[in-house]
């Protein structure tokens, strides 16, 4: 990546994204966050400069800077991404940690965060704006919808499908062929052996509706 990156968000997701970029020696120009107490501070020696809608800094996007959306709230990440596309004609870049393993035959959308030691196998598909935690594994033919979030150590076995905006907690295992519906939530450490309908929350081993 030739251009420096501006990260929108300086909290947990922004910190992970910064670590991913710095692991690849990518220059991060600054972070922006709407929390006033974070502004005019530094994160890993990178300044947190202003709000996520700072027009003076955002006008650098495109020819001079890339952008990554790292706000905590999924709805905010989606609305900021749409704003960037409409007003600045840019799409967020992917933040892939240097120690992650992403197959050349995997398909990735825009603005995904892939943590250290995560594995995205060949023919796996990742939509836009997804968060894949450290040590997560996406096996062959896995499909993950836009803005889904996979916690640290999640294992998605072959042919698993995860709907958009779904959340799978740290350490959960989803067995081969299972479908997780849109906006469904899987509790940390769960073992999912059957399909989970949209908007449903499951937890346990085997995972049950809660």
C-alpha positions as CSV (number, residue, x, y, z in Angstrom):
1,X,0.0,0.0,0.0
2,X,1.7,3.2,-1.2
3,X,-0.5,5.8,0.4
4,X,-0.8,6.4,4.2
5,X,-4.1,5.4,5.8
6,X,-6.6,7.5,7.9
7,X,-8.4,5.3,10.4
8,X,-11.9,6.4,11.4
9,X,-12.2,5.2,15.0
10,X,-9.6,5.1,17.8
11,X,-11.1,2.7,20.3
12,X,-10.9,-1.2,20.3
13,X,-11.5,-1.8,16.6
14,X,-9.3,1.2,15.6
15,X,-6.5,-0.1,17.9
16,X,-6.7,-3.6,16.2
17,X,-6.7,-2.0,12.7
18,X,-3.7,0.2,13.6
19,X,-1.8,-2.8,14.8
20,X,-2.6,-4.6,11.5
21,X,-1.4,-1.8,9.3
22,X,1.7,-1.2,11.4
23,X,2.5,-4.9,11.2
24,X,2.8,-4.4,7.5
25,X,4.8,-1.2,7.8
26,X,1.9,0.8,6.4
27,X,2.0,4.4,7.4
28,X,-1.1,5.6,9.4
29,X,-1.4,9.3,8.9
30,X,-3.9,9.8,11.8
31,X,-6.9,8.4,13.6
32,X,-10.2,10.2,13.9
33,X,-12.7,9.6,16.7
34,X,-15.9,11.4,17.9
35,X,-15.0,11.0,21.6
36,X,-13.6,14.3,22.6
37,X,-11.4,12.8,25.3
38,X,-9.5,10.8,22.7
39,X,-8.8,13.7,20.5
40,X,-5.3,15.3,20.7
41,X,-3.9,12.1,22.2
42,X,-1.8,9.4,20.6
43,X,-2.2,5.7,19.9
44,X,1.0,3.8,19.2
45,X,2.6,7.1,18.4
46,X,-0.1,8.0,15.9
47,X,-2.1,11.2,16.6
48,X,-5.9,11.1,17.2
49,X,-6.8,14.4,15.4
50,X,-10.5,15.0,15.3
51,X,-14.0,13.8,14.5
52,X,-14.8,11.1,11.9
53,X,-16.5,13.7,9.7
54,X,-13.5,16.1,9.6
55,X,-13.9,17.6,6.1
56,X,-10.3,19.0,6.0
57,X,-8.8,15.6,6.6
58,X,-11.3,13.6,4.6
59,X,-10.5,15.6,1.5
60,X,-7.1,13.9,1.5
61,X,-8.8,10.6,0.7
62,X,-8.3,9.2,-2.8
63,X,-5.1,10.4,-4.3
64,X,-3.2,11.1,-1.1
65,X,-4.6,8.8,1.6
66,X,-6.5,5.6,2.0
67,X,-9.2,5.1,4.6
68,X,-10.3,2.4,7.0
69,X,-13.5,2.5,9.0
70,X,-13.0,1.2,12.5
71,X,-15.9,2.6,14.6
72,X,-17.2,0.3,17.3
73,X,-20.9,0.4,16.3
74,X,-21.8,-1.7,13.2
75,X,-24.4,0.8,12.0
76,X,-21.9,3.6,12.3
77,X,-19.3,1.6,10.3
78,X,-21.9,1.0,7.5
79,X,-23.1,4.6,7.4
80,X,-19.6,6.0,7.3
81,X,-18.6,3.6,4.5
82,X,-21.7,4.7,2.5
83,X,-20.8,8.3,3.1
84,X,-17.2,7.7,1.9
85,X,-18.4,6.1,-1.3
86,X,-21.0,8.7,-2.0
87,X,-19.2,11.9,-1.1
88,X,-15.5,11.0,-1.7
89,X,-15.8,8.1,-4.2
90,X,-13.5,5.9,-2.1
91,X,-13.9,2.5,-0.5
92,X,-12.2,1.5,2.7
93,X,-9.1,-0.7,2.3
94,X,-8.7,-4.0,4.1
95,X,-6.6,-4.2,7.3
96,X,-5.0,-7.6,7.2
97,X,-2.4,-8.4,10.0
98,X,1.0,-9.5,8.7
99,X,0.6,-12.7,10.6
100,X,-2.8,-13.6,9.2
101,X,-3.0,-16.2,6.4
102,X,-5.3,-15.3,3.6
103,X,-5.4,-17.6,0.6
104,X,-4.8,-16.1,-2.8
105,X,-8.0,-17.9,-3.8
106,X,-10.2,-16.3,-1.1
107,X,-12.5,-13.4,-2.1
108,X,-12.5,-10.3,0.1
109,X,-14.7,-7.2,-0.2
110,X,-13.7,-3.8,1.2
111,X,-12.9,-2.6,4.7
112,X,-12.4,-5.9,6.4
113,X,-10.2,-6.3,9.5
114,X,-8.4,-9.6,9.8
115,X,-6.5,-10.2,13.0
116,X,-3.2,-11.8,13.8
117,X,-2.9,-15.6,13.1
118,X,-6.4,-15.7,11.5
119,X,-6.8,-18.1,8.5
120,X,-9.0,-17.4,5.5
121,X,-8.8,-20.5,3.4
122,X,-9.1,-20.9,-0.4
123,X,-12.6,-20.2,-1.9
124,X,-13.8,-18.6,1.3
125,X,-15.7,-15.3,0.7
126,X,-15.8,-12.3,3.0
127,X,-18.2,-9.4,2.3
128,X,-17.6,-5.7,3.2
129,X,-16.8,-4.3,6.7
130,X,-16.3,-7.6,8.5
131,X,-14.2,-8.1,11.6
132,X,-12.3,-11.4,11.9
133,X,-10.6,-11.7,15.3
134,X,-7.2,-13.1,16.0
135,X,-6.8,-16.8,15.5
136,X,-10.1,-17.2,13.8
137,X,-10.4,-19.8,11.1
138,X,-12.6,-19.6,8.0
139,X,-12.4,-23.0,6.1
140,X,-13.0,-23.6,2.4
141,X,-16.2,-22.5,0.9
142,X,-17.2,-20.4,4.0
143,X,-19.2,-17.3,3.1
144,X,-19.5,-14.4,5.5
145,X,-22.0,-11.5,4.8
146,X,-21.3,-7.8,5.1
147,X,-20.5,-6.3,8.5
148,X,-20.5,-9.7,10.3
149,X,-18.2,-9.9,13.3
150,X,-16.2,-13.0,14.3
151,X,-14.5,-13.0,17.7
152,X,-11.1,-14.3,18.5
153,X,-10.6,-18.0,17.9
154,X,-13.9,-18.6,16.1
155,X,-13.8,-21.7,13.8
156,X,-16.1,-21.8,10.8
157,X,-15.8,-25.2,9.2
158,X,-16.3,-25.9,5.5
159,X,-19.4,-24.6,3.7
160,X,-20.6,-22.5,6.7
161,X,-22.7,-19.4,5.7
162,X,-22.9,-16.4,8.0
163,X,-25.5,-13.7,7.2
164,X,-24.8,-10.0,7.2
165,X,-24.5,-8.2,10.6
166,X,-24.3,-11.5,12.4
167,X,-22.1,-11.8,15.5
168,X,-20.2,-14.9,16.6
169,X,-18.5,-14.7,20.0
170,X,-14.9,-15.6,20.8
171,X,-14.0,-19.3,20.6
172,X,-17.3,-20.5,19.1
173,X,-17.2,-23.4,16.6
174,X,-19.7,-23.7,13.8
175,X,-19.8,-27.2,12.2
176,X,-19.6,-27.8,8.5
177,X,-22.6,-26.7,6.4
178,X,-24.4,-24.7,9.1
179,X,-26.1,-21.5,8.1
180,X,-26.1,-18.5,10.6
181,X,-28.9,-16.0,9.6
182,X,-28.6,-12.3,9.3
183,X,-28.2,-10.4,12.6
184,X,-28.1,-13.7,14.5
185,X,-25.8,-13.8,17.6
186,X,-23.8,-16.8,18.8
187,X,-22.5,-16.7,22.3
188,X,-18.8,-17.1,23.1
189,X,-17.6,-20.7,23.3
190,X,-20.7,-22.1,21.7
191,X,-20.7,-25.2,19.4
192,X,-23.3,-24.6,16.7
193,X,-24.5,-27.9,15.1
194,X,-27.8,-26.7,13.5
195,X,-28.9,-23.7,11.4
196,X,-29.5,-20.4,13.4
197,X,-32.4,-18.3,12.0
198,X,-32.0,-14.6,11.4
199,X,-32.1,-12.4,14.5
200,X,-31.9,-15.3,16.9
201,X,-29.4,-15.6,19.7
202,X,-28.0,-19.0,20.6
203,X,-25.5,-20.1,23.3
204,X,-24.0,-23.4,24.7
205,X,-22.8,-26.8,23.6
206,X,-24.7,-27.7,21.6
207,X,-25.9,-24.1,21.0
208,X,-29.6,-23.5,22.0
209,X,-31.9,-20.5,21.6
210,X,-31.7,-18.1,24.5
